[in-house]
Amino acid sequence: MIEFLEAQSSVSSGKIGTLGFCIGGHLAFRAALQSEIKAAACCYPTGIPTGKLGKGVADTIERVSEIKGEMLIVFGTLDPHIPENDRQTIIKALENNSVPHKVLLYEAEHTFMRDDGYRYDPAATTSAWFEIIAFFERIFAV
């Protein structure tokens, strides 16, 4: 995908980022292991400390030192899929490896940004989107 994007005339050289939710948040985090990724926004990324990624096991948490870009991590503090201990494991890994990052904590559940379910939190979602857009605008400013 990186090679494809770099070949597109509509993509600015050196300005590739990623965004994902839930397992996609984990995949966005993993994409940041590639040096071409300058920014990754990971919304409630599941399975990072445990290595759970679909049917397989991933070594994501062990490879945090490979991240060269900036990270934005969005968590819901009421999310049973990413409990406090897992959130702290991710944060400590970023800190211990000097990865530039910002963590947003919302008193919200898993998938709180998905507007078609009972866990949807419009106030938290609006705030998170504001932060995500500002994050990418700051990093990819022309």
Secondary structure, DSSP 8 states (H G I E B T S, - for coil): -HHHHHT-TTS-TT-EEEEEETHHHHHHHHHTTSTTEEEEEEES-TTTTT-EETTEE--GGGGGGG--SEEEEEEETT-TTS-HHHHHHHHHHHHHTT--EEEEEES--TTTT-TTSTT--HHHHHHHHHHHHHHHHHHT--
